[in-house]
Amino acid sequence: MLKFFNSLFGRVVIALVAGIVIGALFPHFAQSLRPLGDGFLKLIKMVIGPIVFCVVVSGMAHAGDLKKVGRVGLKAVVYFEIMTTIALVIGAVLAYATRPGVGMNIDLHSLDPGSLASYTEHAKSLKDTAGFLLKIIPETAIDAFAKGDILQILVFSVLVGSALSLLGPRVQRVNGLIDELAQVFFRVMSFIIKLAPLGVLGAIAFTTGTYGIASLKQLGMLVVVFYASCFVFVVVVLGVVMRLAGFSVFKLIRYLREELSIVLGTASSDAVLPQIMRKLEWMGVKDSTVGLVIPTGYSFNLDGFSIYLTLAVIFIAQATNTPLSTHDLIVVVLVSLVTSKGAHGIPGSAIVILAATLSAIPAIPVLGLVLILPVDWFVGIARALTNLIGNCVATVVVAVWENDIDKARARRVLNLDSELRFVPTSTDLDGETGHANPAHAV
């Protein structure tokens, strides 16, 4: 029991429970705790860009073979599209099987369109494919880091990593500097992650205090169906995929339990991106594979988002008594395959994506999005958890596909071998070399 209380996971769970209690008993005080959650997320986002840059550039520079880097990227994208399609279909099937919106009989005239104004404005940019492609190219390198746009940072990082790889020994000092900078940023992250319990406490207390415990019951059927859909996707789909790769998804979830508990409290996978990358490297996945798959997956492999897209669209149609033809359903899936990409970092991204999707399907009223605004935060928890687990599984699968993982080490780590226990600091992992990544030797 003492070990539980002393662990980050234990402290986060305690903070989660305490936040709910404070929010229920002292709602006004709980609302004043919001800066704790917001501040924690801002601290994390402050170092995500530099860490992604250092990891991707270093990984590509050490990889040497740019053809292999391109091959890894292509395999990752193929895997992402397959998983996204499966997720979209699961959302649609369960929506029709459970019919969560049937019987609501919502009159669109009774809904307030003003609450959607900010979301529909962002949605306009997602409907333009050319505009989206141009958006992933930063105006300047500094602009990408200033905005914290992971996709733009990734594009710049790939270009720099490719250049260093081709220049070889002539830029050895630059490679060394980037490796050392990575150690600095990882150490900064180790400071910040200790504040996770405070961040979780503030986020969950504010939400509970603002919406109340009763808010968990609003649109309860939709929330329950979505959580069930995510459970089915993780246990069945990702479970089978991991088994084919030679591992257990349950052991992977256990290994990542601390990071998942932080996501549970903050409803954001941004808070654990750097730590997740380090733990996958520690598990035995080559750093170049982790550096490419995880950041790319944060924009292109949104399994939780994908499930929610089709589920919410069909829910709105059912709630407003809007009939959907087979053609409409096919359009929903095809449009969602496009609109779900690159939404990471957009304010209220789930609502924005839904607005963009619905605006491309005239049969379904965009105004129906007002119905799901009250529960967006609660479904956001499961979205973030499913997205994160999906990206970690994707990294393992691509690594196995490319033989970029030490399988024996991975099994020992996932079995919680005490000799390979993950150490959450950057300088103690492999002694004098200063590398936080034992996977260089994979």
C-alpha positions in Angstrom: 0.0 0.0 0.0 2.9 2.4 0.8 4.4 1.7 -2.6 1.1 2.7 -4.2 0.9 6.0 -2.3 4.6 6.8 -3.2 4.1 6.1 -6.9 3.1 8.8 -9.4 0.1 6.5 -10.4 -1.1 6.4 -6.8 -0.8 10.1 -6.3 -2.7 10.8 -9.5 -5.5 8.4 -8.5 -5.7 10.1 -5.1 -5.8 13.5 -6.7 -8.6 12.3 -9.1 -10.8 11.1 -6.3 -10.1 14.2 -4.2 -11.0 16.5 -7.2 -14.3 14.8 -7.6 -15.1 15.1 -3.9 -14.1 18.8 -3.8 -16.1 19.5 -6.9 -19.2 17.8 -5.5 -19.0 19.3 -2.0 -17.4 22.7 -2.7 -18.3 23.6 -6.3 -17.4 27.4 -6.1 -14.0 26.6 -4.5 -13.5 23.8 -7.1 -14.0 26.2 -10.0 -11.2 28.4 -8.6 -8.8 25.4 -9.0 -8.9 25.5 -12.8 -5.5 27.2 -13.1 -3.9 24.1 -11.6 -5.0 22.0 -14.5 -4.5 24.7 -17.2 -1.1 25.5 -15.8 0.1 21.9 -15.8 -1.0 21.5 -19.5 0.7 24.7 -20.5 3.9 23.6 -18.8 3.8 20.3 -20.8 3.0 22.0 -24.1 5.9 24.3 -23.4 8.5 21.5 -24.0 6.6 19.2 -26.4 7.8 21.0 -29.5 11.5 21.0 -28.6 11.4 17.3 -27.4 9.6 16.1 -30.6 12.2 18.0 -32.7 15.2 16.6 -30.9 13.8 13.0 -30.8 12.9 13.0 -34.5 16.0 14.7 -35.8 18.3 12.5 -33.6 16.5 9.3 -34.6 16.8 10.1 -38.3 20.4 11.1 -38.0 21.3 7.9 -36.2 19.1 5.8 -38.6 21.4 6.6 -41.5 19.2 5.0 -44.2 16.7 7.5 -45.4 14.9 4.8 -47.5 14.2 3.0 -44.3 12.8 6.1 -42.7 10.5 6.6 -45.6 9.5 3.0 -45.5 8.6 3.3 -41.8 6.6 6.4 -42.4 4.6 4.7 -45.3 3.9 1.7 -43.2 2.7 3.9 -40.3 0.3 5.8 -42.6 -1.1 2.6 -44.1 -1.7 1.2 -40.6 -3.3 4.5 -39.5 -5.8 4.4 -42.3 -6.8 0.8 -41.6 -7.3 1.4 -37.9 -9.2 4.7 -38.6 -11.6 2.9 -41.0 -12.2 0.1 -38.5 -12.9 2.7 -35.7 -15.3 4.6 -37.9 -17.2 1.4 -38.7 -17.4 0.4 -35.0 -18.8 3.7 -34.1 -21.5 3.5 -36.8 -22.4 -0.1 -36.0 -22.8 0.4 -32.3 -24.8 3.6 -32.9 -27.3 1.7 -35.0 -27.3 -1.3 -32.6 -28.0 0.8 -29.5 -29.9 3.7 -31.0 -28.9 6.2 -28.3 -30.6 9.2 -29.9 -33.9 7.6 -30.7 -36.9 9.1 -28.8 -35.3 12.5 -28.0 -37.4 14.2 -30.7 -35.4 17.4 -30.6 -36.8 20.5 -32.3 -33.9 22.3 -34.0 -35.7 25.7 -33.4 -35.2 25.2 -29.7 -31.4 25.0 -30.0 -29.1 28.0 -29.6 -26.8 28.4 -32.6 -24.6 31.0 -30.8 -22.8 28.3 -28.8 -21.4 26.8 -32.0 -20.1 30.0 -33.6 -16.4 29.5 -32.6 -16.4 25.8 -33.6 -17.9 26.3 -37.0 -15.4 29.0 -37.8 -12.5 26.6 -37.2 -14.3 23.9 -39.2 -14.2 25.9 -42.4 -10.4 25.3 -42.6 -10.9 21.5 -42.5 -13.2 21.3 -45.5 -10.5 22.7 -47.9 -8.1 19.8 -48.7 -5.6 22.1 -50.3 -5.8 24.5 -47.4 -5.2 21.7 -45.0 -2.1 20.5 -46.9 -0.7 24.0 -46.9 -1.4 24.3 -43.2 1.0 21.6 -42.3 3.8 23.7 -43.8 4.9 26.3 -41.3 5.2 30.0 -42.3 8.6 29.9 -40.6 10.4 27.3 -38.5 10.1 29.5 -35.5 6.3 29.9 -36.1 5.8 26.2 -35.8 7.4 26.1 -32.4 5.7 29.3 -31.3 2.2 27.8 -32.1 3.1 24.4 -30.8 1.8 22.8 -34.0 3.1 19.2 -33.7 2.4 18.4 -37.4 4.4 21.5 -38.6 7.2 20.7 -36.2 7.3 17.2 -37.5 7.6 18.4 -41.1 10.5 20.7 -40.2 12.1 18.0 -38.0 12.0 15.4 -40.9 13.7 17.9 -43.2 16.5 18.7 -40.7 16.9 15.0 -39.8 17.2 14.1 -43.5 19.8 16.8 -44.1 21.9 15.6 -41.1 21.6 12.0 -42.2 22.9 12.9 -45.7 25.8 15.1 -44.4 27.0 12.3 -42.1 30.3 12.8 -40.2 30.6 16.4 -41.2 27.9 17.4 -38.8 28.8 15.1 -36.0 29.0 18.0 -33.5 25.5 19.1 -34.5 24.1 15.6 -33.8 25.9 15.6 -30.5 24.4 19.0 -29.6 20.9 17.8 -30.4 21.3 14.7 -28.3 22.5 16.8 -25.4 19.6 19.2 -25.8 17.2 16.2 -25.7 18.7 15.3 -22.3 18.1 18.8 -21.1 14.4 18.9 -22.2 13.8 15.4 -20.8 15.1 16.5 -17.4 12.8 19.6 -17.6 10.0 17.2 -18.3 10.9 15.1 -15.3 10.4 18.2 -13.2 7.1 19.0 -14.7 5.6 15.5 -14.5 6.0 15.6 -10.7 3.2 18.2 -10.8 0.8 15.8 -12.5 -1.3 15.2 -9.3 -1.9 18.9 -8.9 -2.9 19.2 -12.6 -5.3 16.3 -12.3 -6.8 17.7 -9.1 -7.4 21.1 -10.6 -8.9 19.8 -13.9 -11.3 17.2 -12.4 -12.4 19.5 -9.5 -13.2 22.4 -11.9 -15.2 20.1 -14.2 -17.2 18.5 -11.4 -17.7 21.8 -9.7 -18.9 23.5 -12.9 -21.2 20.8 -14.3 -22.0 18.8 -11.1 -22.1 15.1 -10.6 -25.6 15.1 -12.3 -23.9 16.2 -15.5 -22.5 12.7 -15.8 -26.1 11.6 -16.4 -26.8 14.0 -19.2 -27.0 12.3 -22.5 -25.9 9.2 -20.5 -26.7 6.7 -23.2 -24.4 8.4 -25.7 -21.6 8.5 -23.1 -22.1 4.8 -22.2 -22.2 3.7 -25.8 -19.1 5.6 -26.6 -17.2 4.2 -23.7 -18.4 0.7 -24.7 -17.2 1.4 -28.2 -13.8 2.4 -27.0 -13.6 -0.7 -24.8 -14.5 -3.0 -27.7 -11.9 -1.3 -29.9 -9.1 -1.5 -27.4 -9.8 -5.0 -26.1 -10.8 -6.7 -29.3 -9.2 -4.8 -32.2 -6.0 -3.6 -30.6 -5.9 -6.7 -28.5 -5.8 -8.9 -31.7 -3.3 -6.6 -33.4 -1.0 -6.7 -30.4 -1.3 -10.5 -30.2 -0.4 -10.8 -33.8 2.7 -8.7 -33.1 3.6 -11.1 -30.2 2.6 -9.0 -27.2 -0.4 -8.4 -24.9 -2.3 -5.1 -25.0 -3.2 -5.5 -21.3 0.4 -5.7 -20.3 1.1 -2.6 -22.4 -1.7 -0.7 -20.7 -0.3 -1.8 -17.3 3.1 -0.6 -18.3 1.7 2.8 -19.3 -0.7 3.1 -16.3 0.8 6.2 -14.9 0.5 8.1 -18.2 -3.0 6.8 -18.7 -4.0 8.0 -15.3 -2.8 11.5 -16.1 -4.8 11.5 -19.3 -7.8 10.2 -17.3 -7.7 13.3 -15.1 -6.8 15.9 -17.7 -8.7 14.5 -20.8 -5.6 15.4 -22.8 -2.9 13.1 -24.3 -0.6 16.1 -24.8 0.3 15.9 -21.1 2.2 12.6 -21.6 3.5 12.7 -25.1 7.2 13.0 -24.2 7.0 10.5 -21.4 5.2 8.0 -23.6 8.0 8.3 -26.2 10.7 7.6 -23.6 8.9 4.6 -22.2 8.4 3.0 -25.6 12.2 3.6 -26.3 13.0 2.1 -22.9 10.8 -0.9 -23.8 13.1 -1.6 -26.7 11.6 0.2 -29.7 14.2 2.0 -31.8 14.1 5.7 -31.2 13.8 6.6 -34.9 10.6 4.6 -35.1 9.2 6.1 -32.0 10.1 9.6 -33.2 8.3 9.1 -36.4 5.2 7.1 -35.5 4.1 8.8 -32.2 4.1 12.5 -33.3 2.6 11.5 -36.7 0.0 9.4 -34.9 -1.1 12.4 -32.7 -2.5 14.0 -35.9 -3.2 11.0 -38.2 -4.1 8.1 -35.9 -7.1 9.3 -33.8 -8.9 6.1 -33.1 -11.0 7.5 -30.3 -11.9 10.6 -32.4 -12.9 8.3 -35.3 -15.2 6.2 -33.2 -16.9 9.3 -31.8 -17.3 10.9 -35.2 -19.6 8.3 -36.7 -21.3 7.7 -33.3 -22.1 11.4 -32.7 -23.2 12.0 -36.3 -25.7 9.1 -36.2 -26.8 10.1 -32.7 -27.6 13.7 -33.9 -29.5 12.2 -36.8 -31.5 10.0 -34.5 -32.2 12.8 -32.0 -33.5 15.1 -34.6 -35.4 12.4 -36.5 -33.3 12.9 -39.6 -33.4 9.8 -41.9 -30.1 8.6 -43.2 -29.7 6.6 -46.4 -26.9 4.1 -47.1 -25.4 6.7 -49.3 -25.3 9.2 -46.4 -23.6 6.7 -44.2 -20.9 6.0 -46.8 -20.4 9.8 -47.2 -20.0 10.1 -43.4 -17.3 7.5 -43.3 -15.4 8.9 -46.3 -15.6 12.5 -45.2 -14.5 11.5 -41.7 -11.4 9.8 -43.1 -10.4 13.2 -44.2 -11.7 15.6 -41.6 -10.2 13.5 -38.7 -6.7 14.2 -39.8 -4.6 17.0 -38.4 -7.2 18.1 -35.9 -4.7 17.9 -33.0 -4.2 21.3 -31.4 -7.5 22.8 -32.7 -9.5 24.3 -29.8 -12.5 22.0 -29.1 -11.2 19.7 -31.8 -13.9 17.0 -31.6 -16.7 19.6 -32.1 -14.7 21.3 -34.9 -14.2 18.0 -36.7 -17.9 17.1 -36.3 -18.9 20.5 -37.6 -16.6 20.1 -40.7 -18.1 16.6 -41.2 -21.7 17.6 -40.9 -21.3 20.6 -43.1 -20.3 18.2 -45.9 -23.5 16.2 -45.4 -26.5 18.4 -45.9 -28.9 15.7 -44.7 -27.8 16.1 -41.1 -28.3 19.5 -39.3 -25.0 21.0 -38.0 -27.0 22.8 -35.3 -27.5 19.4 -33.7 -24.0 19.6 -32.4 -25.4 21.8 -29.6 -26.9 18.6 -28.1 -23.5 17.0 -27.4 -21.7 20.1 -26.1 -22.6 19.4 -22.4 -20.9 16.0 -22.4 -18.0 16.7 -24.7 -15.5 16.8 -21.8 -16.6 13.5 -20.4 -16.4 11.7 -23.8 -13.1 13.5 -24.3 -11.6 11.4 -21.5 -12.2 8.1 -23.4 -11.2 9.8 -26.7 -7.8 10.8 -25.3 -7.2 7.4 -23.7 -8.2 5.5 -26.8 -6.1 7.7 -29.0 -3.0 7.3 -26.8 -3.3 3.5 -26.5 -3.9 3.3 -30.3 -0.7 5.2 -31.0 1.4 3.2 -28.6 0.1 0.0 -30.2 0.8 1.5 -33.7 4.4 2.1 -32.7 4.9 -1.4 -31.4 3.3 -2.9 -34.6 5.4 -0.8 -37.0 8.5 -1.6 -35.0 7.8 -5.3 -35.2 7.0 -4.9 -38.9 10.4 -3.2 -39.4 12.3 -5.4 -36.9 13.0 -2.2 -35.0 12.2 -3.7 -31.5 14.2 -5.9 -29.1 11.4 -8.4 -28.5 13.1 -10.1 -25.6 13.7 -6.8 -23.8 10.1 -5.7 -24.6 8.6 -8.8 -23.0 10.8 -8.4 -19.9 9.7 -4.8 -19.6 6.0 -5.5 -20.1 6.3 -8.3 -17.5 7.6 -5.7 -15.1 11.0 -7.2 -14.7 12.6 -5.4 -11.7 16.0 -5.2 -13.5 14.4 -3.2 -16.3 12.2 -1.0 -14.3 11.7 2.4 -16.1 13.5 5.2 -14.3 11.8 8.6 -14.8 14.9 10.6 -15.1 17.1 11.4 -18.1 20.6 11.0 -16.8 20.4 7.7 -14.9 19.3 5.4 -17.7 22.6 4.3 -19.2 25.3 5.8 -17.2 28.2 7.8 -18.7 26.8 7.9 -22.2 24.0 10.3 -21.1 21.5 8.6 -23.5 18.0 8.1 -22.2 17.4 5.5 -24.9 18.8 2.0 -24.7 17.1 1.3 -28.1 20.0 2.7 -30.0 21.4 -0.8 -29.8 18.3 -2.5 -31.2 
